Amino acid sequence: MYEIYLESSAEKDLRKIPAAYFNSIISRIKGLADNPHPPGSRKIKDSEKFWRIRIGDYRVLFGIDEPSKSIKIYKVKHRKDAYR
């Protein structure tokens, strides 16, 4: 079981998410604790530790620290803004 940590930037992003997507995003983030590589997750190109999961039009960008069994959520953004 992995510990999940939200960076302050991810908390700000979550406050801006429309209610229609909020619950599904939160449930997928909680699911990372059991499976840090869920189906559909992809490694960010040219990155050592960053991954992303897709939830509709939104992307959750996170990093996995295997030795400490922790996951840091860095961004939760609309797909048009996620990779900037």
RAKARA-V875367 format. One line per field, one symbol per residue. ss: DSSP state (~ for helix, > for strand, _ for the rest). A space follows every 10 residues. Layout:
BEGIN
ss = ???
END
This chain:
BEGIN
ss = __>>>>_~~~ ~~~~~___~~ ~~~~~~~~~~ ~_________ _>>______> >>>>>__>>> >>>>>____> >>>>>>>>__ ____
END
